[in-house]
């Protein structure tokens, strides 16, 4: 479980022409973008990426990654998962859970 990766967001569409890409962010805290992270396309192997910049625009983070210098390169990342190692994340509060912890659980309806 120590090397488990948590799916924190999905790279969405390019923003502008300089390589920024919008993230569909699944976490409550934007501070988690400071953690080291990986990008995974489909079921392929995750690869480590380095953020050069991150800013917020209309409630969503925009990310600029090393090696992504234009709109075409950002478009190639559309749909990739943004993964963070579980070990780099804070423990969830008592009334919180990571989605990965809930997968496979039974659902009980009233």
C-alpha positions in Angstrom: 0.0 0.0 0.0 3.0 2.3 0.5 3.5 2.7 -3.3 -0.2 3.1 -4.0 -1.0 6.0 -6.4 -4.1 8.1 -5.7 -6.0 9.5 -8.8 -6.2 13.2 -7.9 -7.4 14.6 -11.2 -7.6 14.2 -14.9 -5.9 16.4 -17.5 -8.6 18.0 -19.5 -8.2 20.5 -22.3 -5.4 22.9 -23.2 -5.7 26.5 -22.1 -4.1 29.0 -24.4 -1.2 28.5 -26.7 1.7 28.2 -24.2 1.1 24.6 -23.1 -1.1 25.1 -20.0 -3.6 22.4 -19.4 -6.8 22.5 -17.3 -7.3 19.8 -14.6 -10.5 18.3 -13.6 -9.4 18.3 -9.9 -10.9 15.6 -7.6 -9.3 16.8 -4.3 -10.5 19.4 -1.8 -7.1 21.0 -1.4 -5.1 22.8 -4.1 -2.0 22.4 -1.9 -1.8 18.8 -3.0 -0.5 20.0 -6.3 2.8 20.7 -4.5 3.3 17.0 -4.0 5.4 15.0 -6.6 3.1 13.5 -9.2 2.8 11.2 -12.2 0.8 11.2 -15.4 -0.8 8.0 -16.7 -2.3 7.5 -20.2 -4.9 4.8 -20.1 -3.6 1.6 -18.5 0.0 2.5 -19.4 2.8 2.9 -16.9 2.7 6.2 -15.0 5.6 8.6 -15.7 6.9 11.3 -13.4 6.3 14.8 -14.4 7.5 18.1 -13.1 5.2 21.1 -12.7 6.7 24.4 -13.8 3.7 26.5 -12.8 0.2 26.1 -11.4 -2.5 28.8 -11.2 -6.2 28.9 -10.8 -8.6 30.0 -13.5 -12.4 29.9 -13.0 -12.2 27.5 -10.1 -9.9 25.0 -11.9 -6.2 24.6 -11.7 -4.1 25.2 -14.8 -0.9 23.3 -14.9 2.3 23.9 -17.0 4.4 20.8 -17.2 8.1 20.5 -18.1 8.4 19.5 -21.7 4.9 20.8 -22.7 5.6 24.0 -24.5 2.6 24.5 -26.7 -1.1 23.7 -27.3 -0.4 20.6 -29.4 1.7 19.0 -26.6 -1.0 19.9 -24.0 -3.7 18.4 -26.2 -1.7 15.1 -26.4 -2.1 14.8 -22.6 -5.9 15.2 -22.6 -7.6 12.4 -20.6 -4.4 11.4 -18.7 -4.8 10.7 -15.0 -2.9 12.8 -12.5 -1.5 10.5 -9.8 0.0 11.3 -6.4 1.8 8.7 -4.2 -0.3 7.9 -1.2 2.7 8.3 1.0 3.0 12.0 0.1 -0.6 12.8 1.1 -2.0 13.6 4.5 -4.0 11.0 6.3 -7.7 11.6 5.8 -9.8 13.0 8.6 -12.2 10.8 10.5 -15.1 11.7 8.3 -13.1 11.6 5.0 -11.8 8.9 2.7 -9.9 8.5 -0.5 -12.0 7.1 -3.3 -9.5 4.3 -3.8 -10.3 3.2 -0.2 -13.9 2.8 -1.1 -13.6 0.9 -4.3 -15.0 -2.6 -3.8 -17.0 -1.7 -0.7 -20.6 -2.8 -0.4 -23.2 0.0 -0.8 -26.2 -0.2 1.5 -29.4 1.7 0.7 -32.0 2.6 3.3 
